[in-house]
Amino acid sequence: MTGSKWCALARVSLLAGMLLLVAVVAGAQDPAQYKIGTEDVIRIVVGSRTDLTALVRADGKVVFAGEELQAAGLTPRQLGIALTERNSIRQPGAPPVIVEVLQCNSRKVTVSGEVRTPGTFPLCSIPDLWTLLTKDAGGLTAIADLSRVQILRAEGEPKLVLVDLSTAPQGKIPKNMPEVRPRDTITVPSLAAEATTVTGSSFQILGSVRNPGVYPLSRAGTVMDALGVAGGHLPEANLKKVALTRNNGASVVAYKLNLQALLYEGETGANFDLQSGDTVTIPTKSFGPGTVARGLVILLPLITSITTLIVVAR
């Protein structure tokens, strides 16, 4: 590379470092420190082009101007500088690249059970547990059992955390509530389940199934039976990490079951017998077919515009 091109690159990099604006979707407490993750959707702004979007792939990379570049783990500003440098090599004097995070899918949290709008929420800034349930998930139903809210961790130990929020509606939010982490599954059980558990005649199945709820134990002898009673799993269900929680009196025990191996490989060890009061939770995949389809739709404008990007950026 000639000296003049290196000088141009240095000038562009310095300009990018001084003038680069970073925008992250509303809700992030500290946009400058947000670290891009896999499945995030970003917008790449180059000059007058503001319609370029990209999905951060499972390997943490994005495609820009026909080249792959690591994105996961970088802040939007850092990625913008890296893209600016790549683009300036191809076209000295090109304008700085600005990166915006449109969807923080790497920080999804799933809420199921007795809330008004259960679902999976991409959150750039994850709130505390009470705020998540009462605002993001639309509030609690009349039969929500706040004394035994469950947090099923996607990573780290312990896998299952039980939280008593029964005093929260009176304004007495418990101190030292456990934090909600990316990819956690929060389950608010039903008071109806607690009532029937006393008689020893029911179980509860929650999460990514067609008909979550409380069912008589007589209708299902095993975990697989429970899945059938609930109408089967949804396409985004993560059958490799099914959770079975069981109250043994003095403590609550959590089991992680691989129902996918049971269904497709014939491994019967995961098909536990159900007991009264059991709760089966089917989590959501972090990267399912729906996400792939959305990613392809998002990437199409980028793919079709790569051949004209350098010309337009002049």
NUPA-115622 format. One record per residue (C-alpha): residue number from 1; z, x, y. Coordinates in steps of 0.2 Angstrom, whole numbers, plus 5000, padded with zeros to 4 digits. Layout:
BEGIN
@pos->NUM | up->Z | east->X | north->Y
...
//
This chain:
BEGIN
@pos->1 | up->5000 | east->5000 | north->5000
@pos->2 | up->4996 | east->5007 | north->5017
@pos->3 | up->5009 | east->5011 | north->5030
@pos->4 | up->5003 | east->4997 | north->5042
@pos->5 | up->5006 | east->4984 | north->5028
@pos->6 | up->5023 | east->4991 | north->5024
@pos->7 | up->5027 | east->4990 | north->5043
@pos->8 | up->5021 | east->4972 | north->5043
@pos->9 | up->5031 | east->4968 | north->5028
@pos->10 | up->5047 | east->4975 | north->5036
@pos->11 | up->5044 | east->4965 | north->5052
@pos->12 | up->5041 | east->4949 | north->5043
@pos->13 | up->5057 | east->4952 | north->5032
@pos->14 | up->5067 | east->4956 | north->5048
@pos->15 | up->5061 | east->4940 | north->5056
@pos->16 | up->5065 | east->4930 | north->5041
@pos->17 | up->5082 | east->4937 | north->5041
@pos->18 | up->5085 | east->4932 | north->5059
@pos->19 | up->5076 | east->4916 | north->5060
@pos->20 | up->5076 | east->4908 | north->5043
@pos->21 | up->5083 | east->4890 | north->5043
@pos->22 | up->5091 | east->4883 | north->5028
@pos->23 | up->5094 | east->4865 | north->5025
@pos->24 | up->5103 | east->4858 | north->5010
@pos->25 | up->5104 | east->4839 | north->5007
@pos->26 | up->5118 | east->4830 | north->5015
@pos->27 | up->5135 | east->4832 | north->5006
@pos->28 | up->5136 | east->4850 | north->5004
@pos->29 | up->5152 | east->4857 | north->5012
@pos->30 | up->5145 | east->4875 | north->5014
@pos->31 | up->5126 | east->4874 | north->5013
@pos->32 | up->5124 | east->4893 | north->5016
@pos->33 | up->5134 | east->4897 | north->5001
@pos->34 | up->5126 | east->4885 | north->4989
@pos->35 | up->5119 | east->4894 | north->4974
@pos->36 | up->5103 | east->4887 | north->4967
@pos->37 | up->5104 | east->4882 | north->4948
@pos->38 | up->5092 | east->4876 | north->4934
@pos->39 | up->5085 | east->4859 | north->4936
@pos->40 | up->5087 | east->4859 | north->4955
@pos->41 | up->5072 | east->4853 | north->4965
@pos->42 | up->5068 | east->4863 | north->4980
@pos->43 | up->5056 | east->4861 | north->4995
@pos->44 | up->5046 | east->4877 | north->5001
@pos->45 | up->5041 | east->4876 | north->5019
@pos->46 | up->5027 | east->4888 | north->5024
@pos->47 | up->5021 | east->4887 | north->5042
@pos->48 | up->5015 | east->4869 | north->5044
@pos->49 | up->5016 | east->4865 | north->5025
@pos->50 | up->5031 | east->4855 | north->5021
@pos->51 | up->5025 | east->4846 | north->5005
@pos->52 | up->5027 | east->4860 | north->4993
@pos->53 | up->5041 | east->4856 | north->4980
@pos->54 | up->5046 | east->4864 | north->4964
@pos->55 | up->5058 | east->4862 | north->4950
@pos->56 | up->5069 | east->4877 | north->4945
@pos->57 | up->5065 | east->4879 | north->4927
@pos->58 | up->5077 | east->4881 | north->4912
@pos->59 | up->5075 | east->4900 | north->4913
@pos->60 | up->5080 | east->4900 | north->4932
@pos->61 | up->5063 | east->4903 | north->4939
@pos->62 | up->5051 | east->4895 | north->4951
@pos->63 | up->5032 | east->4897 | north->4953
@pos->64 | up->5026 | east->4902 | north->4970
@pos->65 | up->5008 | east->4907 | north->4975
@pos->66 | up->5004 | east->4909 | north->4956
@pos->67 | up->5019 | east->4921 | north->4953
@pos->68 | up->5036 | east->4918 | north->4945
@pos->69 | up->5052 | east->4922 | north->4954
@pos->70 | up->5070 | east->4921 | north->4950
@pos->71 | up->5079 | east->4907 | north->4959
@pos->72 | up->5094 | east->4902 | north->4950
@pos->73 | up->5110 | east->4911 | north->4957
@pos->74 | up->5102 | east->4914 | north->4974
@pos->75 | up->5106 | east->4904 | north->4990
@pos->76 | up->5092 | east->4895 | north->4998
@pos->77 | up->5092 | east->4908 | north->5012
@pos->78 | up->5091 | east->4922 | north->4999
@pos->79 | up->5077 | east->4914 | north->4990
@pos->80 | up->5068 | east->4911 | north->5006
@pos->81 | up->5068 | east->4929 | north->5010
@pos->82 | up->5062 | east->4934 | north->4993
@pos->83 | up->5047 | east->4921 | north->4994
@pos->84 | up->5043 | east->4928 | north->5012
@pos->85 | up->5042 | east->4946 | north->5006
@pos->86 | up->5031 | east->4940 | north->4991
@pos->87 | up->5020 | east->4930 | north->5002
@pos->88 | up->5019 | east->4944 | north->5016
@pos->89 | up->5012 | east->4956 | north->5003
@pos->90 | up->4998 | east->4945 | north->5000
@pos->91 | up->4995 | east->4941 | north->5018
@pos->92 | up->5003 | east->4952 | north->5031
@pos->93 | up->5010 | east->4942 | north->5046
@pos->94 | up->5012 | east->4926 | north->5036
@pos->95 | up->5026 | east->4915 | north->5043
@pos->96 | up->5043 | east->4915 | north->5035
@pos->97 | up->5046 | east->4904 | north->5020
@pos->98 | up->5060 | east->4891 | north->5022
@pos->99 | up->5069 | east->4884 | north->5007
@pos->100 | up->5078 | east->4867 | north->5006
@pos->101 | up->5087 | east->4860 | north->4991
@pos->102 | up->5082 | east->4842 | north->4989
@pos->103 | up->5091 | east->4838 | north->4973
@pos->104 | up->5106 | east->4847 | north->4966
@pos->105 | up->5103 | east->4843 | north->4948
@pos->106 | up->5112 | east->4859 | north->4942
@pos->107 | up->5128 | east->4851 | north->4948
@pos->108 | up->5127 | east->4834 | north->4939
@pos->109 | up->5142 | east->4824 | north->4934
@pos->110 | up->5142 | east->4809 | north->4923
@pos->111 | up->5153 | east->4794 | north->4925
@pos->112 | up->5155 | east->4781 | north->4912
@pos->113 | up->5167 | east->4767 | north->4907
@pos->114 | up->5175 | east->4755 | north->4919
@pos->115 | up->5166 | east->4759 | north->4935
@pos->116 | up->5154 | east->4748 | north->4945
@pos->117 | up->5139 | east->4760 | north->4945
@pos->118 | up->5141 | east->4772 | north->4930
@pos->119 | up->5128 | east->4785 | north->4928
@pos->120 | up->5124 | east->4803 | north->4931
@pos->121 | up->5125 | east->4810 | north->4949
@pos->122 | up->5118 | east->4826 | north->4956
@pos->123 | up->5131 | east->4832 | north->4969
@pos->124 | up->5128 | east->4847 | north->4980
@pos->125 | up->5147 | east->4846 | north->4984
@pos->126 | up->5157 | east->4839 | north->4970
@pos->127 | up->5172 | east->4828 | north->4977
@pos->128 | up->5189 | east->4826 | north->4970
@pos->129 | up->5191 | east->4814 | north->4955
@pos->130 | up->5197 | east->4799 | north->4964
@pos->131 | up->5183 | east->4800 | north->4977
@pos->132 | up->5170 | east->4802 | north->4963
@pos->133 | up->5176 | east->4786 | north->4955
@pos->134 | up->5179 | east->4775 | north->4970
@pos->135 | up->5164 | east->4781 | north->4981
@pos->136 | up->5150 | east->4789 | north->4971
@pos->137 | up->5153 | east->4778 | north->4955
@pos->138 | up->5155 | east->4763 | north->4966
@pos->139 | up->5173 | east->4759 | north->4963
@pos->140 | up->5183 | east->4753 | north->4948
@pos->141 | up->5182 | east->4737 | north->4938
@pos->142 | up->5197 | east->4725 | north->4936
@pos->143 | up->5200 | east->4731 | north->4919
@pos->144 | up->5200 | east->4750 | north->4922
@pos->145 | up->5214 | east->4759 | north->4913
@pos->146 | up->5218 | east->4772 | north->4926
@pos->147 | up->5233 | east->4779 | north->4916
@pos->148 | up->5221 | east->4789 | north->4904
@pos->149 | up->5205 | east->4794 | north->4913
@pos->150 | up->5196 | east->4807 | north->4903
@pos->151 | up->5187 | east->4823 | north->4909
@pos->152 | up->5176 | east->4830 | north->4895
@pos->153 | up->5171 | east->4848 | north->4900
@pos->154 | up->5154 | east->4854 | north->4897
@pos->155 | up->5161 | east->4872 | north->4898
@pos->156 | up->5178 | east->4880 | north->4897
@pos->157 | up->5194 | east->4875 | north->4890
@pos->158 | up->5202 | east->4863 | north->4887
@pos->159 | up->5187 | east->4853 | north->4882
@pos->160 | up->5197 | east->4836 | north->4886
@pos->161 | up->5208 | east->4833 | north->4901
@pos->162 | up->5218 | east->4817 | north->4903
@pos->163 | up->5223 | east->4812 | north->4920
@pos->164 | up->5235 | east->4798 | north->4926
@pos->165 | up->5228 | east->4790 | north->4941
@pos->166 | up->5238 | east->4774 | north->4940
@pos->167 | up->5247 | east->4776 | north->4956
@pos->168 | up->5231 | east->4780 | north->4966
@pos->169 | up->5227 | east->4762 | north->4971
@pos->170 | up->5244 | east->4762 | north->4980
@pos->171 | up->5239 | east->4777 | north->4990
@pos->172 | up->5249 | east->4789 | north->4979
@pos->173 | up->5235 | east->4800 | north->4973
@pos->174 | up->5243 | east->4813 | north->4961
@pos->175 | up->5245 | east->4831 | north->4967
@pos->176 | up->5236 | east->4845 | north->4958
@pos->177 | up->5222 | east->4834 | north->4951
@pos->178 | up->5211 | east->4844 | north->4939
@pos->179 | up->5194 | east->4848 | north->4948
@pos->180 | up->5178 | east->4840 | north->4943
@pos->181 | up->5166 | east->4853 | north->4937
@pos->182 | up->5147 | east->4853 | north->4936
@pos->183 | up->5141 | east->4844 | north->4920
@pos->184 | up->5158 | east->4836 | north->4916
@pos->185 | up->5158 | east->4818 | north->4909
@pos->186 | up->5171 | east->4807 | north->4916
@pos->187 | up->5176 | east->4792 | north->4906
@pos->188 | up->5187 | east->4777 | north->4913
@pos->189 | up->5193 | east->4768 | north->4898
@pos->190 | up->5196 | east->4749 | north->4897
@pos->191 | up->5213 | east->4740 | north->4898
@pos->192 | up->5206 | east->4729 | north->4885
@pos->193 | up->5204 | east->4744 | north->4873
@pos->194 | up->5222 | east->4748 | north->4876
@pos->195 | up->5228 | east->4730 | north->4872
@pos->196 | up->5218 | east->4729 | north->4856
@pos->197 | up->5223 | east->4747 | north->4850
@pos->198 | up->5241 | east->4740 | north->4848
@pos->199 | up->5235 | east->4728 | north->4835
@pos->200 | up->5226 | east->4743 | north->4827
@pos->201 | up->5210 | east->4734 | north->4826
@pos->202 | up->5197 | east->4742 | north->4838
@pos->203 | up->5188 | east->4757 | north->4844
@pos->204 | up->5179 | east->4761 | north->4860
@pos->205 | up->5162 | east->4769 | north->4862
@pos->206 | up->5156 | east->4775 | north->4879
@pos->207 | up->5142 | east->4785 | north->4887
@pos->208 | up->5124 | east->4786 | north->4883
@pos->209 | up->5123 | east->4771 | north->4871
@pos->210 | up->5114 | east->4755 | north->4874
@pos->211 | up->5129 | east->4744 | north->4873
@pos->212 | up->5145 | east->4754 | north->4877
@pos->213 | up->5162 | east->4744 | north->4875
@pos->214 | up->5176 | east->4740 | north->4864
@pos->215 | up->5172 | east->4734 | north->4846
@pos->216 | up->5183 | east->4728 | north->4831
@pos->217 | up->5186 | east->4742 | north->4819
@pos->218 | up->5180 | east->4731 | north->4805
@pos->219 | up->5162 | east->4733 | north->4811
@pos->220 | up->5162 | east->4752 | north->4810
@pos->221 | up->5170 | east->4763 | north->4797
@pos->222 | up->5162 | east->4780 | north->4804
@pos->223 | up->5156 | east->4788 | north->4820
@pos->224 | up->5138 | east->4784 | north->4815
@pos->225 | up->5142 | east->4766 | north->4811
@pos->226 | up->5150 | east->4765 | north->4829
@pos->227 | up->5133 | east->4772 | north->4836
@pos->228 | up->5124 | east->4758 | north->4827
@pos->229 | up->5136 | east->4744 | north->4833
@pos->230 | up->5133 | east->4750 | north->4851
@pos->231 | up->5114 | east->4748 | north->4849
@pos->232 | up->5110 | east->4766 | north->4846
@pos->233 | up->5109 | east->4781 | north->4858
@pos->234 | up->5099 | east->4782 | north->4874
@pos->235 | up->5084 | east->4795 | north->4876
@pos->236 | up->5095 | east->4806 | north->4887
@pos->237 | up->5110 | east->4806 | north->4875
@pos->238 | up->5116 | east->4823 | north->4870
@pos->239 | up->5120 | east->4821 | north->4851
@pos->240 | up->5125 | east->4839 | north->4849
@pos->241 | up->5141 | east->4837 | north->4859
@pos->242 | up->5148 | east->4820 | north->4855
@pos->243 | up->5167 | east->4818 | north->4858
@pos->244 | up->5179 | east->4809 | north->4847
@pos->245 | up->5196 | east->4807 | north->4855
@pos->246 | up->5211 | east->4801 | north->4845
@pos->247 | up->5229 | east->4798 | north->4850
@pos->248 | up->5241 | east->4804 | north->4836
@pos->249 | up->5256 | east->4798 | north->4844
@pos->250 | up->5264 | east->4814 | north->4852
@pos->251 | up->5247 | east->4821 | north->4858
@pos->252 | up->5229 | east->4817 | north->4860
@pos->253 | up->5216 | east->4827 | north->4849
@pos->254 | up->5198 | east->4829 | north->4854
@pos->255 | up->5184 | east->4833 | north->4842
@pos->256 | up->5167 | east->4839 | north->4846
@pos->257 | up->5154 | east->4832 | north->4834
@pos->258 | up->5136 | east->4837 | north->4831
@pos->259 | up->5128 | east->4820 | north->4827
@pos->260 | up->5110 | east->4828 | north->4829
@pos->261 | up->5113 | east->4839 | north->4814
@pos->262 | up->5119 | east->4824 | north->4805
@pos->263 | up->5104 | east->4814 | north->4809
@pos->264 | up->5091 | east->4827 | north->4807
@pos->265 | up->5098 | east->4840 | north->4795
@pos->266 | up->5109 | east->4829 | north->4784
@pos->267 | up->5125 | east->4838 | north->4788
@pos->268 | up->5138 | east->4825 | north->4784
@pos->269 | up->5153 | east->4834 | north->4791
@pos->270 | up->5152 | east->4826 | north->4808
@pos->271 | up->5153 | east->4808 | north->4802
@pos->272 | up->5171 | east->4806 | north->4804
@pos->273 | up->5180 | east->4790 | north->4798
@pos->274 | up->5186 | east->4780 | north->4813
@pos->275 | up->5204 | east->4775 | north->4816
@pos->276 | up->5211 | east->4762 | north->4827
@pos->277 | up->5211 | east->4767 | north->4845
@pos->278 | up->5198 | east->4780 | north->4843
@pos->279 | up->5186 | east->4783 | north->4858
@pos->280 | up->5168 | east->4790 | north->4855
@pos->281 | up->5159 | east->4797 | north->4870
@pos->282 | up->5141 | east->4801 | north->4870
@pos->283 | up->5137 | east->4813 | north->4884
@pos->284 | up->5120 | east->4815 | north->4893
@pos->285 | up->5109 | east->4829 | north->4891
@pos->286 | up->5108 | east->4842 | north->4905
@pos->287 | up->5089 | east->4844 | north->4903
@pos->288 | up->5081 | east->4829 | north->4894
@pos->289 | up->5063 | east->4822 | north->4892
@pos->290 | up->5065 | east->4812 | north->4908
@pos->291 | up->5069 | east->4827 | north->4918
@pos->292 | up->5054 | east->4836 | north->4911
@pos->293 | up->5043 | east->4822 | north->4916
@pos->294 | up->5050 | east->4821 | north->4933
@pos->295 | up->5048 | east->4840 | north->4935
@pos->296 | up->5030 | east->4839 | north->4930
@pos->297 | up->5027 | east->4826 | north->4943
@pos->298 | up->5036 | east->4837 | north->4956
@pos->299 | up->5026 | east->4852 | north->4952
@pos->300 | up->5009 | east->4844 | north->4953
@pos->301 | up->5007 | east->4846 | north->4972
@pos->302 | up->5013 | east->4864 | north->4971
@pos->303 | up->5000 | east->4868 | north->4957
@pos->304 | up->4986 | east->4860 | north->4966
@pos->305 | up->4990 | east->4868 | north->4982
@pos->306 | up->4992 | east->4886 | north->4976
@pos->307 | up->4974 | east->4891 | north->4978
@pos->308 | up->4974 | east->4886 | north->4997
@pos->309 | up->4992 | east->4891 | north->5001
@pos->310 | up->4987 | east->4908 | north->5009
@pos->311 | up->4973 | east->4901 | north->5019
@pos->312 | up->4983 | east->4887 | north->5026
@pos->313 | up->4998 | east->4899 | north->5030
@pos->314 | up->4987 | east->4909 | north->5042
//
